């Protein structure tokens, strides 16, 4: 039985609703931006545009591009040995985390495995997830990386594999920023397949919470 949130609503549904609201708001901003450009609305005449407009050139979008595209370049660099690749990836992650708040919150993918935690959880989650896959959520390509002062959206193709199972899918990441620092992140993917893939990577049948699954042995 899932935990019950305020008003008798299951907690995992409340989380999904919150993610959906943030995602819908971000996508609405993208659509609104397109309509403004199409119909020639000026920034001066539009108070929403004056205050917030998702773009590829916003500093938060450039940071996201460095995060995702930088990681993809390291993964794709065939000139690197495995040791060199791991070292480059550690350096890349270290640089990225300099712009993450000490109070950073992540909401993981999945349904059964959907979990929320802070930076310590993020470190353990990342390690555990890598141990359950041969290729751990590799970015393949990106269609759009947009951000404003408050939110960012990444839309791209990702690949995860283990043995003969290669799962390639379109996915999204939603981010929240405060004063140029990343404070929250939502992994938006095919939740049931996410659960199926990572649960199958653990030889033991797991009956605990999602948080316990992701921190088990990490």
C-alpha positions as CSV (number, residue, x, y, z in Angstrom):
1,X,0.0,0.0,0.0
2,X,1.6,3.3,-1.0
3,X,2.0,6.0,1.7
4,X,-1.0,8.4,1.9
5,X,-0.4,12.1,1.5
6,X,-2.6,15.0,2.7
7,X,-6.3,14.6,1.8
8,X,-6.0,10.9,1.3
9,X,-4.1,11.1,-2.0
10,X,-1.4,8.5,-2.4
11,X,2.0,10.2,-2.0
12,X,3.4,8.9,-5.2
13,X,0.5,10.4,-7.2
14,X,1.0,13.7,-5.4
15,X,4.7,13.6,-6.6
16,X,3.6,12.8,-10.2
17,X,1.1,15.7,-10.1
18,X,3.7,18.1,-8.9
19,X,6.1,17.0,-11.7
20,X,3.3,17.3,-14.2
21,X,2.4,20.8,-13.1
22,X,6.1,22.0,-13.4
23,X,6.5,20.3,-16.8
24,X,3.2,21.7,-18.2
25,X,4.2,25.2,-17.1
26,X,7.6,24.9,-18.8
27,X,6.1,23.5,-22.0
28,X,3.5,26.3,-21.9
29,X,6.4,28.8,-21.8
30,X,8.0,27.2,-24.9
31,X,4.6,27.4,-26.7
32,X,4.0,31.0,-25.6
33,X,7.5,31.9,-26.8
34,X,6.7,30.4,-30.2
35,X,3.4,32.3,-30.5
36,X,5.1,35.6,-29.6
37,X,7.7,35.1,-32.3
38,X,5.0,34.0,-34.8
39,X,2.7,36.9,-34.1
40,X,5.3,39.6,-33.5
41,X,4.6,40.5,-29.9
42,X,7.4,42.7,-28.6
43,X,9.1,42.2,-25.3
44,X,8.3,45.7,-24.3
45,X,4.5,45.1,-24.7
46,X,4.7,41.8,-22.9
47,X,5.4,41.7,-19.1
48,X,5.8,38.0,-19.1
49,X,8.4,38.1,-21.7
50,X,10.2,40.9,-19.9
51,X,10.5,38.8,-16.8
52,X,11.1,35.3,-18.0
53,X,11.7,33.7,-21.4
54,X,13.1,30.2,-22.0
55,X,16.0,30.4,-24.4
56,X,19.1,28.4,-25.6
57,X,21.4,31.2,-24.7
58,X,20.3,31.9,-21.1
59,X,23.2,31.2,-18.6
60,X,21.2,28.4,-17.0
61,X,20.7,26.8,-20.5
62,X,24.4,27.0,-21.2
63,X,25.2,25.3,-17.9
64,X,22.7,22.5,-18.8
65,X,24.2,22.2,-22.2
66,X,27.7,21.8,-20.7
67,X,26.3,19.2,-18.3
68,X,24.6,17.0,-20.9
69,X,26.6,17.6,-24.0
70,X,29.9,17.6,-22.1
71,X,29.0,14.2,-20.7
72,X,28.0,12.9,-24.1
73,X,31.3,14.0,-25.6
74,X,33.3,12.1,-23.0
75,X,31.2,9.0,-23.5
76,X,31.6,9.1,-27.3
77,X,35.4,9.9,-27.3
78,X,36.9,6.6,-28.7
79,X,40.4,7.9,-28.0
80,X,40.0,7.5,-24.2
81,X,40.8,4.3,-22.4
82,X,38.3,3.2,-19.8
83,X,40.4,4.6,-17.0
84,X,40.8,7.9,-18.8
85,X,37.0,8.0,-19.5
86,X,36.2,7.4,-15.8
87,X,38.7,10.1,-14.7
88,X,37.2,12.6,-17.2
89,X,33.7,11.8,-16.1
90,X,34.6,12.3,-12.4
91,X,36.2,15.7,-13.3
92,X,33.1,16.7,-15.3
93,X,30.7,15.7,-12.5
94,X,32.9,17.6,-10.0
95,X,32.6,20.8,-12.1
96,X,28.9,20.4,-12.6
97,X,28.2,20.0,-8.9
98,X,29.8,23.3,-8.1
99,X,26.6,24.9,-9.4
100,X,24.3,22.7,-7.4
101,X,22.8,23.9,-4.2
102,X,23.8,22.2,-0.9
103,X,20.1,21.7,-0.6
104,X,19.7,20.2,-4.1
105,X,16.7,17.8,-4.5
106,X,16.4,15.1,-7.1
107,X,13.2,13.3,-8.1
108,X,14.2,10.0,-9.9
109,X,12.6,8.3,-12.8
110,X,10.3,5.3,-12.4
111,X,7.0,4.5,-10.8
112,X,7.8,1.8,-8.3
113,X,11.3,3.2,-8.1
114,X,10.4,6.9,-8.0
115,X,12.3,8.5,-5.1
116,X,13.2,11.9,-3.8
117,X,16.4,12.9,-2.0
118,X,19.2,15.4,-1.4
119,X,22.8,15.5,-2.5
120,X,23.9,12.5,-0.4
121,X,21.1,10.5,-1.9
122,X,22.1,11.7,-5.4
123,X,25.6,10.4,-4.9
124,X,24.5,7.0,-3.7
125,X,21.7,6.8,-6.3
126,X,24.2,7.6,-9.1
127,X,26.6,4.9,-7.9
128,X,23.8,2.3,-7.5
129,X,22.3,3.0,-10.9
130,X,25.7,2.7,-12.6
131,X,26.1,-0.7,-10.9
132,X,22.8,-2.0,-12.4
133,X,23.8,-1.1,-16.0
134,X,26.7,-1.5,-18.4
135,X,25.9,1.9,-20.1
136,X,24.1,4.1,-17.5
137,X,21.7,6.6,-19.1
138,X,24.1,7.7,-21.9
139,X,23.0,10.8,-23.7
140,X,22.8,10.1,-27.5
141,X,21.6,13.5,-28.8
142,X,19.6,16.6,-27.8
143,X,16.7,18.4,-29.5
144,X,16.3,21.3,-27.2
145,X,18.0,22.7,-24.1
146,X,16.1,25.8,-22.8
147,X,16.1,27.7,-19.6
148,X,15.2,31.0,-17.9
149,X,16.0,32.4,-14.5
150,X,13.8,29.8,-12.8
151,X,13.4,26.6,-14.9
152,X,15.1,24.6,-17.5
153,X,14.1,21.8,-19.9
154,X,16.3,19.2,-21.6
155,X,14.7,17.1,-24.4
156,X,16.8,14.4,-25.9
157,X,17.5,10.7,-26.7
158,X,19.1,8.5,-24.0
159,X,20.5,5.0,-24.0
160,X,20.8,2.5,-21.2
161,X,22.1,-1.1,-21.6
162,X,22.9,-4.2,-19.8
163,X,24.0,-7.4,-21.5
164,X,21.8,-7.9,-24.6
165,X,19.2,-5.4,-23.4
166,X,19.6,-1.9,-24.9
167,X,16.9,0.6,-24.1
168,X,17.0,3.7,-26.2
169,X,14.3,6.3,-25.6
170,X,13.3,9.9,-25.8
171,X,13.4,11.5,-22.4
172,X,13.3,14.9,-20.7
173,X,14.9,16.5,-17.7
174,X,13.2,19.4,-15.8
175,X,15.3,21.7,-13.6
176,X,14.6,24.5,-11.2
177,X,17.1,27.3,-10.5
178,X,17.5,29.9,-7.8
179,X,20.0,32.8,-8.3
180,X,21.9,30.9,-11.0
181,X,22.2,27.7,-8.9
182,X,20.5,24.4,-9.6
183,X,18.2,23.5,-6.7
184,X,15.9,20.8,-8.0
185,X,15.8,18.2,-10.8
186,X,13.1,15.8,-12.2
187,X,14.0,12.8,-14.3
188,X,11.2,12.4,-16.9
189,X,11.2,9.0,-18.7
190,X,9.1,5.9,-19.3
191,X,8.4,5.0,-15.7
192,X,7.3,1.4,-16.1
193,X,10.2,0.5,-18.4
194,X,12.6,2.3,-16.0
195,X,11.3,0.1,-13.2
196,X,11.5,-3.0,-15.3
197,X,15.1,-2.4,-16.4
198,X,16.7,-1.5,-13.1
199,X,14.7,-4.0,-11.0
200,X,15.9,-6.7,-13.4
201,X,19.5,-5.7,-12.8
202,X,19.3,-6.7,-9.1
203,X,19.4,-10.5,-8.7
204,X,17.6,-10.3,-5.4
205,X,13.8,-9.7,-5.2
206,X,13.4,-6.3,-3.6
207,X,10.5,-5.5,-1.4
208,X,11.6,-2.3,0.4
209,X,11.0,1.4,-0.5
210,X,12.4,3.1,-3.6
211,X,14.8,5.0,-1.5
212,X,16.1,1.7,0.1
213,X,16.5,0.2,-3.4
214,X,18.6,3.1,-4.7
215,X,20.8,3.3,-1.6
216,X,21.2,-0.5,-1.2
217,X,25.0,-1.3,-1.1
218,X,25.9,2.2,-2.3
